Amino acid sequence: MSEINSLKGKYAQSTQYRRLIWEDIVWPLILELNRSYFSLEEYQNKRKDYSHNHDISLSKLSGGLISLVLKGILKKEKELYSLHYRLIPYMRKKTNLTYGQVLREICSK
């Protein structure tokens, strides 16, 4: 992964980690919990397991959750993060939802 990152600019790396956080940590966590929200602690545990299993430092994954909030994909209220309302039907169907699909769904209309 470091070879790929050295060829990309800062913005591309941020997008790559945001995509990774969504597709490999947040969305699987939501499907696993079977609810449209999760706690910070649940997220941190899932991120820690992912980091350990894929040999990626936690520091590289640290800004991804906040970035998803800033993009409007997640909403933060106290210690809970909830899913954008337009994504809930995908959760109910247990659809494999990629980061690109999320952006198209949220930005459409």
C-alpha positions in Angstrom: 0.0 0.0 0.0 2.9 2.4 0.7 4.0 2.1 -2.9 0.6 3.2 -4.2 0.4 6.0 -1.6 3.8 7.4 -2.7 2.4 7.9 -6.2 -0.8 9.6 -5.1 -1.4 13.1 -3.8 -2.7 14.0 -0.4 -6.3 14.3 -1.5 -6.2 10.9 -3.3 -4.8 9.3 -0.1 -7.5 10.8 2.0 -10.2 9.5 -0.4 -8.5 6.1 -0.3 -8.6 5.9 3.5 -12.2 7.3 3.6 -13.2 4.5 1.2 -11.4 1.9 3.3 -13.0 3.1 6.5 -16.4 3.0 4.9 -16.2 -0.3 3.0 -14.1 -2.3 5.5 -15.0 -0.9 8.9 -18.1 1.3 9.1 -20.5 -0.5 6.7 -19.6 -4.0 8.0 -20.1 -2.7 11.5 -23.5 -1.4 10.7 -24.5 -4.6 9.1 -23.1 -6.7 11.9 -25.0 -4.6 14.5 -28.1 -4.6 12.3 -28.9 -1.0 13.3 -28.4 2.4 11.7 -26.1 3.7 14.5 -23.0 2.7 16.4 -21.1 4.0 19.4 -17.6 5.4 19.3 -16.4 2.4 21.3 -17.9 -0.1 18.9 -16.2 1.7 16.0 -12.9 1.8 17.8 -13.0 -1.9 18.5 -13.8 -2.7 14.9 -11.0 -0.3 13.7 -8.5 -1.8 16.1 -9.3 -5.4 14.9 -9.1 -4.3 11.2 -5.8 -2.5 11.9 -4.3 -5.5 13.6 -5.5 -8.0 10.9 -4.4 -5.9 7.9 -1.2 -4.5 9.4 -2.2 -0.9 8.9 -1.4 1.7 11.6 -4.3 3.2 13.6 -2.9 6.7 12.8 -3.6 6.1 9.1 -7.2 5.2 9.9 -7.8 7.9 12.5 -9.3 10.7 10.5 -11.6 8.5 8.4 -14.6 8.6 10.7 -14.6 12.4 11.0 -14.2 12.7 7.3 -17.4 10.6 6.8 -19.2 12.9 9.2 -17.9 16.0 7.3 -19.1 14.4 4.0 -22.6 14.0 5.5 -22.5 10.2 5.3 -22.7 9.9 9.1 -24.2 12.2 11.7 -22.6 12.5 15.1 -24.7 13.0 18.2 -22.8 12.8 21.5 -21.1 9.4 21.5 -23.2 7.9 18.7 -22.8 8.0 14.9 -25.8 7.4 12.8 -26.3 6.6 9.2 -27.7 9.1 6.6 -31.4 8.4 6.3 -31.1 7.6 2.6 -28.8 4.7 3.4 -31.1 2.9 5.8 -32.9 0.9 3.1 -29.6 -0.5 2.0 -28.9 -1.5 5.6 -32.2 -3.3 5.9 -31.5 -5.2 2.7 -28.0 -6.0 3.9 -26.6 -4.7 0.5 -22.9 -4.4 -0.1 -22.7 -0.6 -0.3 -19.5 0.8 -1.8 -18.2 4.3 -1.0 -19.0 5.4 -4.6 -22.6 4.2 -4.3 -22.9 6.1 -1.0 -21.8 9.4 -2.5 -24.2 9.0 -5.5 -27.1 8.2 -3.2 -26.5 11.1 -0.8 -25.6 13.6 -3.5 -28.5 12.7 -5.8 -31.7 14.8 -5.7 
